[in-house]
Amino acid sequence: MNTASFTAEQQHYRMQIASEFRTRFLLNLDAIQGPFSLSLSGGVDSLMVLYGLLSLNMPPTECITFKLKNYLSPDLIASTEVCKKLNLKLVVVEIPDDVQTIYQDCQNIIWLIRSPLKTHVQSCWPYKYMLPKMSTKQLVAGTWSGYFLTMEKKANINAKNMKADEFKKWYHDYRKEEWYKTGHSFVSMKKYIESFGVKFIEPYYDNELMELALKLDYYDWNFNPDGTCKHKYLQYMMFKDWFDKIGVWRRQSSMQIVNGIRTAHEQMLKIPSMNIKKHKDLRGLYGTILNSHYQLIANETI
C-alpha cells in the first residue's frame, strides 16, 4: 500500500477541508424540524450524525436499531453502550429469523422497490420491523457517506496494486462516478421507508459535501499525520471530543454481514419450494421473486 506522512502544510489543508465539511454537515442537521428518530448502527458514520446533533443541542427523540432474534451483533453492542453513556433512549427491535417469514418479507420488499440487488433488499429488511416501532414520523440516517469517506474493499485492493498517482486519480474518479450514478441502494431504502409514511432524512446526501470530499484523497481521509492507517481519520477528527469522550464505535464492516442478515437470508437457498430454480446466490433468488411479481401482473391483465 502506498503510504506517506503529511507535511505541516498538507495537514493544515486537510483539516481546513474537514472544518468546512463539518460546518456544512451541521447546517444540514440544523435544518431538521420536529421530533425525529435516529437510525444508530454504532459505526463512525451514524455516530458522526449523533455527535453533530448533540453539538447542536438537538438530541434525537430516540435512537433505534435492530437485532436478529438469535444473534447478538457488534452494532447492537456499540449502540447500546453509546446510548447508555449518553443517557439516550434506544429502541431495539427484534427481527424474526425463521426462513418462512424472511421469504415473505423479501417478497414484500422486492415487489415494492422493484430491485433484486442484494444490498437493496437486505438494507431495507430491518426497516420493515423498525419503522412501526418508532414514536416519530421522521427517520435520520447516516446513509451515502460511504461513497466518499470510506475505505471500501475495492479501494483497498487498488491502493496496493496501483502506483500512487494512478491510484489517486482512480479514487477521485471512482467516488464521483459512484456518487452521481443512478440505482443506489439508498434510493430503494428511501422508497421503502417512505412507503410507511415516514420522512427519510439523509444529512450526508449533499453535493456540496461531496465536492468538498473530492478535494481530499484516500490517504487524507483515512491516515494519521505520520502516515499510519486510521480508518475514517478525518471523520473522527471532526468530532474528536465526542469520539474520545464516549470511546466506543463499531469498526468498519459490511452491515449485512456483521448483523447476520446475509446469513439469515441464505437459508432460503436451501429450501426447494423457495429456491425453485436452484440458484447458488441470493441475487438469483431475489430475481426470481421479482419476476414472479411481474408474472402475477401479466396474468391479471390477461
RAPEVEN-V638872 format. One record per residue. N is the residue number from 1. PSI is psi in degrees with one decimal (none if undefined). OMEGA is omega in degrees with one decimal (999 if undefined). D_FIRST is the distance of its C-alpha to the first C-alpha in whole Angstrom. Layout:
[[N/PSI/OMEGA/D_FIRST] [N/PSI/OMEGA/D_FIRST]]
//
This chain:
[[1/136.9/176.5/0] [2/123.3/177.1/4] [3/153.2/177.8/6] [4/143.8/176.7/10] [5/163.9/-177.2/13] [6/137.5/173.6/16] [7/167.5/178.3/19] [8/-38.0/179.5/22] [9/-42.3/178.9/23] [10/-40.9/178.9/20] [11/-40.5/178.6/20] [12/-42.4/-178.2/24] [13/-47.6/-177.3/23] [14/-30.5/175.4/21] [15/-30.4/175.4/23] [16/-45.9/177.8/26] [17/-41.1/178.8/24] [18/-38.0/178.5/24] [19/-41.9/177.7/28] [20/-39.6/178.5/29] [21/-46.8/-179.5/27] [22/-42.9/-179.7/28] [23/-45.5/179.3/32] [24/-40.5/-180.0/32] [25/-42.7/178.8/31] [26/-35.1/176.4/34] [27/-40.2/178.3/36] [28/-40.9/178.2/35] [29/-39.6/-177.3/36] [30/-20.8/-179.3/39] [31/-10.5/-179.7/40] [32/131.0/-179.1/41] [33/136.9/173.7/44] [34/174.9/-178.8/46] [35/143.8/178.9/45] [36/155.6/174.4/42] [37/152.1/179.5/40] [38/122.7/174.0/36] [39/111.5/-171.6/34] [40/113.5/178.5/32] [41/-21.1/-174.8/29] [42/1.1/174.8/28] [43/173.7/-175.8/25] [44/-40.6/-176.4/23] [45/-49.7/-178.5/24] [46/-31.4/177.5/28] [47/-33.7/176.0/28] [48/-38.9/175.0/27] [49/-47.9/-179.5/30] [50/-47.3/-177.3/32] [51/-30.6/173.9/32] [52/-43.2/178.3/32] [53/-42.9/179.9/36] [54/-34.1/176.5/37] [55/-27.9/178.3/36] [56/5.0/-175.5/38] [57/42.3/179.5/41] [58/60.8/-179.4/41] [59/143.9/177.9/40] [60/153.0/174.0/40] [61/-36.8/178.0/43] [62/153.9/165.8/41] [63/148.5/-178.1/38] [64/139.3/177.5/38] [65/-174.8/-175.4/35] [66/165.7/171.8/36] [67/144.6/170.5/36] [68/149.9/-171.9/37] [69/-40.0/-174.2/40] [70/31.0/-177.0/39] [71/127.3/177.2/35] [72/114.3/-173.6/34] [73/157.1/173.5/31] [74/-31.5/177.2/28] [75/-49.2/-177.4/29] [76/-40.3/179.4/32] [77/-47.2/-178.2/32] [78/-46.3/-178.8/30] [79/-41.4/-179.4/32] [80/-44.6/-177.4/35] [81/-40.5/179.3/34] [82/-48.7/-177.8/33] [83/-34.3/177.3/37] [84/-43.9/-179.2/38] [85/-30.8/-177.9/37] [86/-1.2/-179.0/38] [87/43.6/178.4/41] [88/147.5/176.7/40] [89/129.1/176.6/42] [90/120.3/176.1/40] [91/117.1/178.9/41] [92/117.4/-176.1/40] [93/125.6/-179.8/41] [94/134.0/179.7/41] [95/127.5/177.3/40] [96/141.7/-176.7/42] [97/17.9/175.6/40] [98/144.7/-168.0/43] [99/-33.0/179.9/42] [100/-41.6/177.5/45] [101/-41.2/179.2/44] [102/-43.4/-179.4/41] [103/-44.7/178.9/42] [104/-38.5/176.9/45] [105/-42.7/-179.8/42] [106/-39.4/175.5/40] [107/-49.0/-178.2/43] [108/-45.9/-176.7/44] [109/-49.6/-176.0/40] [110/-39.8/-180.0/39] [111/-26.9/179.8/43] [112/-47.2/-175.5/42] [113/-13.9/179.0/39] [114/38.9/177.4/40] [115/136.0/176.2/36] [116/8.4/-176.4/35] [117/139.0/-171.8/31] [118/-47.4/-178.3/30] [119/-38.0/180.0/28] [120/-51.7/-175.2/31] [121/-47.2/-174.2/34] [122/-28.2/176.7/32] [123/-30.7/179.3/31] [124/-32.6/-168.7/35] [125/-49.3/-177.8/36] [126/-29.0/-176.1/36] [127/-20.3/174.7/38] [128/-32.8/-178.1/41] [129/-29.2/-178.4/42] [130/-44.2/-171.9/40] [131/-42.2/178.7/42] [132/-16.1/-179.3/46] [133/-4.7/-180.0/45] [134/144.9/176.7/44] [135/-2.9/178.8/47] [136/174.4/178.5/46] [137/20.2/175.2/45] [138/132.6/178.7/42] [139/122.4/176.1/39] [140/136.6/-177.7/36] [141/155.5/-178.5/32] [142/37.9/178.7/28] [143/162.5/175.7/28] [144/-23.2/-174.6/26] [145/-30.5/-177.2/23] [146/-21.1/-177.5/20] [147/-16.0/179.3/21] [148/-2.8/-176.2/19] [149/-4.5/-168.1/18] [150/172.4/174.1/16] [151/85.0/-179.4/13] [152/162.5/-178.6/14] [153/-43.6/-178.6/13] [154/-39.9/179.5/13] [155/-39.9/178.8/11] [156/-42.2/-179.3/8] [157/-47.5/-178.1/9] [158/-31.3/177.5/9] [159/-31.8/179.9/5] [160/-30.6/-169.4/4] [161/-15.0/-178.2/7] [162/155.5/170.6/9] [163/156.7/-172.1/9] [164/-50.0/-177.8/9] [165/-39.1/179.0/13] [166/-43.5/-179.2/13] [167/-40.9/-178.9/10] [168/-43.4/178.5/12] [169/-43.8/179.8/15] [170/-44.3/-176.1/15] [171/-38.7/176.4/14] [172/-50.9/-176.3/17] [173/-38.3/-179.2/19] [174/-47.7/-179.5/18] [175/-43.1/-178.3/19] [176/-43.8/179.4/22] [177/-44.5/-179.9/23] [178/-39.8/-176.6/23] [179/-43.5/-172.3/25] [180/-6.0/179.5/28] [181/162.5/178.5/28] [182/168.5/173.7/31] [183/24.5/178.4/31] [184/150.5/175.0/29] [185/-29.4/-179.0/30] [186/-25.9/175.8/31] [187/-40.9/176.3/33] [188/-41.1/178.5/35] [189/-45.9/-179.7/34] [190/-45.7/-179.9/36] [191/-43.3/-178.1/39] [192/-46.9/-178.2/39] [193/-43.5/-176.9/40] [194/-12.8/173.4/42] [195/-15.7/176.9/44] [196/4.3/-177.7/45] [197/22.7/-179.2/46] [198/133.4/175.1/43] [199/129.9/-177.2/42] [200/118.5/-175.2/38] [201/124.0/-175.4/36] [202/90.6/-174.2/33] [203/-21.1/176.6/32] [204/-17.6/-174.6/28] [205/87.4/-170.5/30] [206/118.9/-178.5/30] [207/-32.1/179.2/30] [208/-39.4/176.0/30] [209/-40.3/-180.0/27] [210/-43.3/-179.6/25] [211/-35.9/174.4/26] [212/-43.5/-178.8/25] [213/-36.7/-177.7/21] [214/-13.9/176.0/20] [215/-13.6/-178.7/21] [216/153.1/-178.3/18] [217/-173.1/-177.2/14] [218/-43.8/-177.8/11] [219/-35.3/176.8/10] [220/-43.9/-175.7/14] [221/-28.6/-165.3/15] [222/14.0/-177.4/13] [223/143.1/173.5/12] [224/164.3/176.7/15] [225/-28.2/-179.7/16] [226/1.4/176.5/15] [227/3.5/176.3/11] [228/148.3/-175.5/11] [229/129.9/169.4/10] [230/102.2/-172.9/14] [231/127.0/179.3/14] [232/41.2/-177.9/17] [233/-47.1/-175.3/17] [234/-34.6/175.1/19] [235/-43.1/176.4/21] [236/-42.8/-177.5/22] [237/-30.6/179.6/23] [238/-33.7/-179.7/25] [239/43.3/-175.6/27] [240/-39.9/-178.5/26] [241/-41.7/179.7/30] [242/-45.6/-179.6/30] [243/-40.3/179.4/27] [244/-37.1/-179.1/28] [245/-45.1/-177.0/32] [246/-41.6/171.6/31] [247/17.6/-177.4/28] [248/129.4/167.0/28] [249/152.4/179.5/25] [250/129.7/-179.1/24] [251/163.3/-174.2/20] [252/130.1/175.9/18] [253/163.4/177.6/20] [254/127.0/-178.1/22] [255/-44.5/-176.0/25] [256/-32.8/-178.1/27] [257/-48.7/-173.9/26] [258/-26.6/179.5/26] [259/1.7/177.0/29] [260/6.4/-176.4/30] [261/-48.3/-176.9/31] [262/-44.9/179.3/30] [263/-41.4/179.4/31] [264/-42.8/-179.1/35] [265/-29.5/-179.7/35] [266/-13.8/173.7/34] [267/-33.0/-176.6/37] [268/-27.9/-179.3/39] [269/-23.1/-176.4/38] [270/-2.8/-177.2/40] [271/108.9/-175.7/43] [272/-37.6/-178.1/45] [273/-21.1/178.3/47] [274/-39.2/-179.1/44] [275/66.0/-171.6/42] [276/-21.3/-180.0/45] [277/9.7/174.7/42] [278/45.1/177.5/40] [279/146.3/176.8/37] [280/-13.0/-173.4/34] [281/149.9/-178.0/32] [282/-30.2/179.1/33] [283/-42.3/178.8/32] [284/-42.6/179.7/35] [285/-44.6/177.2/37] [286/-37.7/178.8/37] [287/-39.6/177.8/38] [288/-39.2/177.3/41] [289/-43.1/179.4/42] [290/-42.3/179.8/41] [291/-32.8/178.3/43] [292/-32.7/178.0/46] [293/-44.9/178.5/47] [294/-34.3/179.0/47] [295/-39.0/176.9/50] [296/-42.5/179.2/51] [297/-43.5/179.7/52] [298/-41.6/179.9/53] [299/-35.2/-178.6/55] [300/-23.9/-177.8/57] [301/-7.9/179.2/57] [302/none/999/59]]
//
